Amino acid sequence: MTEFLIKIFIGKNKDASDPAVRGKYAALAGFTGIVLNVLLFIGKLVLGILSASVALIADAFNNISDAGSSVITLIGFRLASKPVDKEHPLGHGRLEYISGFIVDMLIILVGFELFKSSLDKILTHALPNVGNVTLIILGCAILVKVWLFFFYRKIGNKIRSSSIKAAASDSLTDCIATTLVLASAIVARVWGVAIDGWTGILVAAFIFYTGVKAAKETIDLLLGSPPDKEFINGIYAFVKDYPRVVGIHDVMVHDYGPGRQIVSFHAEVPSDSDINIAHEEVDRLERDMHEKFGCIVTVHLDPIVVGDETVNELRALAESCARETNETFTIHDFRMTKGEKNVNLIFDLLLPADCELCEAEAEKAVAQRIREKNPDCNCVIRAEHPFV
């Protein structure tokens, strides 16, 4: 069914990296979610009122909040796709995240209100009137939400959209919530026990949890969360095809919304290379990466000595001393200068984000270990943390 809808609404061009195609995928996901969730809302609300089931009414409002989420997501995608202008030279991509945050707040509010209604239901001890139609509708609703989960997941992965992936997770949570409502309806009909209010509280808790979890993920995106590991690994693998680039470091990824990423890093090249040829290769690398990954790329040229035996030995010494201090420590930007009596080792020390040592302590520990092994070495170390 998903492939059929994609074939009808997306057409032959299925390149998800194309902004226009990406917008079509988002529109398909949004409109599908709106139609199905509105139908579920109407059916559950009518049955909930007729059967006096607060759990069913809570589940109905859960569905309408999902429909509202789809509407705001669609608006967010439309606004995010606006071209750059004077006030926003990096585009409007983060509007998608802002719209997602608004949806998250609405979900939390719905969960809170339904919790209060369910609490009132517990205090009244009223038994809901459950018929066959109610059971059938709830069973169908579960099947619809299971399909929506796979539908959203496929499209979310295809266009790498956090908001649509969140909708997939929300659909899975809805399956659990509706299953609880179905179970309470069966208990009320078969055994005559009123657990409707307690079920409503569980559904409200699911809604509240979903909203808080989604809000945290959206806030992380706005604050600047680490890029996808697969994306970073792809960059390192891609650079290996350029023989004049010995290695890369100081990789940074700035995210200004889906499809609007700025990547920068330092590319190490042999110091005895022809600067014009090395620059030409780095320029080609930038262009090729832009075409491959669809992002803006800026590469800084870093010349390093690779053929000097003394430099290589001292670099190996610095690397081993860094690992001995902490097995996660690495170095880059290594340079050596000879003084009248001492040899200066100048390099950057990369610390993990959760390192127990502060920068100054790490610098001092590595420098001390180097001097213990080679007293003639004077260390100039700058500790830093990774950005990816």
C-alpha positions in Angstrom: 0.0 0.0 0.0 2.8 2.4 0.9 4.6 1.8 -2.5 1.3 2.2 -4.3 0.8 5.7 -2.7 4.3 6.7 -3.4 3.9 5.6 -7.0 0.7 7.6 -7.3 1.7 10.8 -5.5 5.5 11.0 -5.9 5.8 9.7 -9.5 8.9 8.4 -11.2 11.4 10.9 -9.6 11.9 9.4 -6.2 15.2 11.1 -5.4 14.7 12.1 -1.7 17.7 14.5 -1.8 15.7 16.7 -4.2 14.0 19.4 -2.1 10.9 19.3 -4.3 10.6 15.5 -4.1 11.3 15.7 -0.4 8.4 18.1 0.0 6.1 15.7 -1.9 7.0 12.8 0.4 6.3 15.1 3.4 2.9 16.1 1.9 2.0 12.5 1.3 2.8 11.6 4.9 1.0 14.6 6.3 -2.2 14.3 4.3 -2.4 10.5 4.9 -2.0 11.1 8.6 -4.6 13.9 8.7 -7.3 11.8 6.8 -6.8 8.6 8.8 -6.5 10.3 12.2 -9.6 12.5 11.6 -11.7 9.5 10.7 -10.4 7.6 13.8 -11.2 10.7 15.9 -14.8 10.9 14.7 -15.5 7.2 15.1 -14.0 7.0 18.6 -15.5 10.2 19.8 -19.0 9.2 18.7 -18.7 5.8 20.3 -17.1 7.2 23.4 -20.0 9.6 24.0 -22.6 6.9 23.3 -20.9 4.4 25.5 -19.9 7.0 28.2 -16.3 5.7 28.0 -13.7 8.3 29.1 -10.9 6.0 27.9 -12.3 5.9 24.4 -12.8 9.7 24.4 -9.2 10.1 25.5 -8.0 7.9 22.7 -10.2 9.9 20.3 -8.5 13.1 21.3 -5.2 11.4 21.0 -6.0 10.8 17.4 -7.1 14.4 16.7 -3.8 15.6 18.3 -2.0 13.4 15.8 -4.0 15.0 13.0 -3.1 18.4 14.3 0.6 17.3 14.4 0.4 16.4 10.8 -1.1 19.8 9.9 1.6 21.7 11.7 4.3 19.4 10.3 3.0 20.2 6.8 3.0 23.9 7.5 6.5 23.5 8.9 7.8 21.7 5.8 6.2 24.4 3.6 7.8 27.3 5.5 11.1 25.4 5.8 11.4 25.0 2.1 11.3 28.8 1.5 14.4 30.1 -0.3 17.1 32.1 1.4 16.6 35.8 1.8 18.4 38.8 3.3 17.3 38.1 6.8 17.9 34.4 6.6 21.0 33.7 4.4 21.0 30.1 5.6 17.4 29.4 4.8 14.4 28.6 6.9 15.1 24.9 7.5 14.8 25.1 11.3 11.2 26.1 11.0 10.5 22.4 10.6 12.0 21.9 14.1 10.0 24.8 15.6 6.7 23.5 14.2 7.6 20.1 15.6 8.1 21.7 19.0 4.7 23.4 18.9 3.1 20.0 18.1 5.0 18.5 21.1 3.6 21.1 23.4 0.0 20.5 22.2 0.4 16.7 22.8 1.6 17.4 26.4 -1.4 19.6 26.9 -3.8 17.0 25.6 -2.3 14.4 27.8 -2.6 16.6 30.9 -6.3 17.4 30.2 -7.2 13.8 29.6 -5.5 12.8 32.8 -7.9 15.1 34.7 -11.0 13.7 32.9 -9.9 10.2 33.6 -9.4 11.0 37.3 -13.0 12.3 37.5 -14.2 9.1 35.8 -12.5 7.0 38.5 -14.3 9.0 41.3 -17.8 8.4 39.7 -17.3 4.6 39.3 -19.6 4.7 36.2 -19.6 1.6 34.0 -19.3 2.2 30.2 -21.9 0.7 27.8 -19.8 -1.3 25.3 -21.3 -2.8 22.2 -20.0 -4.9 19.3 -19.5 -1.9 17.1 -17.2 -0.4 19.7 -15.0 -3.5 19.8 -14.9 -3.7 16.0 -13.9 0.0 15.6 -11.2 -0.3 18.2 -9.8 -3.4 16.5 -9.7 -1.6 13.1 -8.1 1.4 14.7 -5.2 -0.7 16.0 -4.7 -2.2 12.5 -4.7 1.4 11.0 -2.1 2.6 13.5 0.1 -0.4 12.8 0.0 0.4 9.1 0.7 4.1 9.8 3.8 3.1 11.9 5.4 1.3 8.9 4.2 4.0 6.5 5.7 6.8 8.5 8.9 4.9 9.3 9.5 4.2 5.6 9.0 7.8 4.5 10.9 9.2 7.5 13.9 7.1 6.8 13.8 7.8 3.1 13.8 11.6 3.5 15.7 11.6 6.8 12.9 13.6 8.6 13.0 13.6 12.4 9.3 14.9 12.6 8.0 12.0 10.4 10.1 9.4 12.3 8.6 10.8 15.5 5.1 10.3 14.0 6.1 6.7 13.4 7.0 6.3 17.1 3.8 8.1 18.1 1.7 5.6 16.0 3.3 2.7 17.7 2.5 4.3 21.1 -1.1 4.8 19.9 -1.4 1.1 19.1 -0.5 0.3 22.8 -3.0 3.0 24.0 -5.8 1.8 21.8 -5.1 -1.8 22.9 -5.5 -0.8 26.5 -8.8 0.9 25.7 -10.0 -2.3 23.9 -9.0 -4.4 26.9 -10.9 -2.1 29.3 -14.0 -2.3 27.0 -13.8 -6.1 27.0 -13.4 -6.2 30.8 -16.4 -3.9 31.2 -18.6 -6.0 28.9 -17.6 -9.5 30.0 -17.0 -9.0 33.7 -18.9 -5.8 34.4 -15.8 -4.2 36.0 -15.2 -0.5 35.5 -11.5 0.1 34.7 -12.3 2.7 32.1 -11.0 5.6 34.2 -7.7 3.8 35.0 -7.3 3.0 31.3 -7.9 6.6 30.5 -5.1 7.6 32.9 -2.7 5.1 31.2 -3.6 6.5 27.8 -3.1 10.0 29.1 0.3 8.9 30.5 1.3 7.5 27.1 0.3 10.7 25.4 2.2 12.8 27.9 5.3 10.6 27.7 5.2 10.8 23.9 5.0 14.6 24.0 7.8 15.0 26.5 10.1 12.6 24.6 9.4 14.3 21.2 9.9 17.7 22.8 13.3 16.7 24.1 14.4 15.4 20.7 13.2 18.6 19.0 15.0 20.8 21.6 18.2 18.7 21.0 18.0 19.5 17.3 17.5 23.2 18.0 20.4 23.3 20.5 22.7 21.3 18.2 22.8 17.5 18.6 25.6 15.3 17.3 25.2 14.4 13.6 24.3 10.9 12.5 27.3 8.5 12.9 26.6 7.0 9.5 26.9 10.5 8.0 30.2 11.1 9.6 31.6 7.7 8.7 30.5 8.4 5.2 32.6 11.6 5.1 35.7 9.8 6.4 35.2 7.0 3.9 34.6 9.5 1.0 37.9 11.4 1.7 40.0 8.2 1.4 39.5 8.3 -2.4 41.6 11.5 -2.5 45.3 10.3 -2.4 46.8 13.7 -1.5 44.7 14.0 1.6 46.5 12.1 4.3 43.8 12.5 6.9 41.1 14.8 8.3 40.3 16.2 11.7 38.3 19.0 13.4 35.1 17.8 11.6 32.1 20.1 12.3 28.5 19.8 11.1 26.2 22.8 11.4 22.5 21.8 11.0 20.2 24.5 9.7 17.3 22.1 9.0 16.9 19.1 6.8 18.9 19.4 3.6 20.7 22.5 5.0 23.9 21.2 6.5 27.3 23.0 6.5 30.3 20.7 6.9 33.8 21.9 7.6 37.1 20.0 8.5 40.9 20.2 8.2 42.4 18.2 5.5 46.0 17.0 6.1 48.3 17.1 3.1 52.1 16.5 2.9 54.0 19.7 3.5 56.2 19.1 0.5 53.2 19.0 -1.9 52.8 21.7 -4.5 50.4 24.1 -2.8 48.5 24.8 -6.1 48.0 21.1 -6.8 47.0 20.4 -3.2 44.5 23.3 -3.3 43.1 22.1 -6.5 42.5 18.6 -5.0 40.8 20.1 -1.9 38.6 22.3 -4.2 37.5 19.2 -6.1 36.9 17.4 -2.8 34.5 20.2 -1.7 32.6 20.1 -5.0 32.3 16.3 -5.0 31.1 16.2 -1.4 28.5 18.8 -2.1 27.2 16.7 -4.9 27.4 13.5 -2.9 26.0 14.6 0.4 24.0 17.7 -0.6 25.7 19.9 1.9 27.9 23.0 1.9 31.5 22.0 2.5 34.5 24.1 3.6 37.9 22.5 3.9 40.9 24.0 5.6 44.3 22.9 4.2 46.7 21.6 6.9 50.3 20.8 5.7 52.0 18.1 7.8 55.5 16.5 7.6 55.3 12.9 6.5 58.7 12.0 5.2 61.0 13.0 8.1 62.1 10.1 10.3 62.6 12.2 13.4 59.3 13.9 13.1 57.6 10.6 12.6 59.3 9.1 15.7 58.3 12.0 17.9 54.7 12.0 16.5 54.5 8.3 17.4 55.8 9.1 20.9 53.2 11.8 21.4 50.4 9.5 20.2 51.5 6.6 22.5 51.8 9.0 25.5 48.3 10.4 24.8 46.9 6.8 24.7 48.7 5.8 27.8 47.2 8.8 29.6 43.8 7.8 28.4 43.0 5.2 25.7 40.5 7.5 24.1 42.9 10.4 23.6 44.1 11.2 20.1 46.3 13.9 18.6 46.4 15.9 15.4 48.0 19.0 13.9 51.4 17.7 15.0 54.4 19.9 14.3 58.0 19.9 15.5 60.5 22.8 15.8 64.1 22.5 16.9 65.4 25.0 19.6 68.9 25.5 20.8 68.7 22.8 23.4 65.1 21.4 23.3 62.7 20.1 20.6 59.3 21.7 20.7 56.3 19.3 20.0 53.2 21.3 19.1 49.9 19.5 18.7 46.2 19.4 19.5 45.0 16.8 22.0 41.4 15.5 21.3 39.5 14.6 24.5 36.1 12.8 24.6 33.2 14.9 25.6 32.8 12.9 28.9 36.4 13.1 29.9 36.9 13.3 33.6 40.0 15.5 33.2 39.7 19.1 32.3 41.6 20.5 29.4 44.5 21.9 31.5 44.8 18.6 33.5 44.9 16.5 30.3 47.5 18.8 28.7 49.7 18.6 31.8 49.4 14.8 32.1 50.3 14.1 28.5 53.2 16.6 28.5 54.6 15.1 31.7 54.5 11.6 30.3 56.3 12.7 27.1 59.1 14.5 29.1 59.5 11.3 31.3 60.3 9.4 28.1 62.2 12.1 26.3 63.5 15.0 28.6 64.6 17.0 25.6 61.0 17.5 24.5 59.1 20.7 25.3 55.4 20.3 24.7 52.9 22.9 23.5 49.6 21.2 23.7 46.1 22.6 23.1 43.3 20.3 24.3 39.9 20.3 22.6 36.7 18.3 22.4 35.1 16.8 19.2 32.1 18.5 17.5 30.8 15.2 16.0 
